[in-house]
Each structure stands twice: as structure tokens, then as C-alpha cells.
């Protein structure tokens, strides 16, 4: 399952301009990376970068309106990635 989002404000990082991002469902390794970050916002930025296969700096530099929209676009991709304990199912 994939999801796409066209940035309203493109981001340029290391000479590459990002206008559209494609997101995939997270893998176990993507979720493990989150342990390196403190705070929910930092973890979400790291996860979005991981599932779009772009440098984290691209997501950090994104306009907040784009970030908010991206969070909504990726929500269905993350819904089944929760563990039973996180989702309240045991």
C-alpha cells in the first residue's frame, strides 16, 4: 500500500528539490529507529522520513501545513502497524 502527497511548498535539500513524496507502510526497522528519538513530534518526523525514503532533513524543513497534511495522508498506512498493546487489544 502506497500513498502520495504533493508538497504545497517544495523543499530543497542537498541540491534536490522535493515536490512530491511517496509513502509506504512501515517496516519493523522503521519502527526501531524511533527509539533513537525523544518526543512524539520527533518520532513522527523520523517515521515520515523513513517511510518516504527521504533524508529526515527534508521533513524537518517542510512547511508545517504540509507536515499536518502528510500526517493525515500516512495515518491509514500506520493504522495496522500498532502492536496490540498500543491499540488496546490484548
C-alpha positions in Angstrom: 0.0 0.0 0.0 1.4 3.4 -1.0 0.2 7.0 -0.6 1.4 10.1 -2.4 1.4 13.8 -1.4 2.3 16.8 -3.5 4.0 19.4 -1.3 2.4 22.8 -1.4 5.8 24.3 -0.6 8.6 22.2 -2.2 11.7 21.5 -0.1 15.2 21.7 -1.5 17.9 19.7 0.3 21.4 18.9 -0.9 20.6 20.2 -4.3 17.5 18.0 -4.8 14.0 19.7 -4.8 11.3 17.5 -3.4 7.8 18.3 -4.8 6.1 15.1 -4.2 6.6 12.4 -1.6 5.5 8.7 -1.8 4.9 6.8 1.5 4.9 3.1 2.1 3.8 1.0 5.1 6.4 1.0 7.8 8.7 -2.0 8.3 9.9 -3.2 11.7 13.3 -1.5 11.2 11.5 1.8 10.6 9.8 1.5 13.9 13.1 0.5 15.7 14.6 3.8 14.5 12.1 5.7 16.6 13.8 4.5 19.8 16.6 7.0 18.9 14.3 10.0 19.3 12.6 11.7 22.2 9.2 13.3 22.0 6.2 12.4 19.9 6.8 15.1 17.2 10.5 14.0 16.7 9.4 10.4 16.4 6.7 11.3 13.8 9.1 13.3 11.8 11.6 10.4 11.8 8.9 7.9 10.9 7.6 10.0 8.0 11.1 10.4 6.7 11.7 6.6 7.0 8.5 5.6 5.1 9.1 8.1 2.4 12.8 7.2 2.0 14.0 10.8 2.1 16.5 12.4 4.4 15.0 13.4 7.7 16.1 17.0 7.0 13.5 17.1 4.1 10.7 16.5 6.6 12.2 18.9 9.2 12.3 21.6 6.5 8.7 21.0 5.3 6.2 23.7 5.8 4.1 22.9 8.8 0.8 22.9 6.8 2.4 20.3 4.5 3.5 18.3 7.6 0.0 18.4 9.0 -1.5 17.2 5.7 1.2 14.5 5.4 0.3 13.2 8.9 -3.3 12.7 7.7 -2.2 11.0 4.4 0.0 8.5 6.2 -2.4 7.7 9.0 -4.1 4.8 7.1 -0.6 3.3 6.5 0.2 3.4 10.2 -3.2 2.0 11.4 -2.2 -1.6 11.2 1.4 -1.1 12.3 0.4 -0.7 16.0 1.1 -3.5 18.4 -1.9 -5.0 20.2 -0.7 -3.3 23.4 -0.6 0.2 21.7 -4.0 -0.3 20.1 -5.6 -1.5 23.3 -6.1 -5.1 22.0 -4.5 -7.8 24.1 
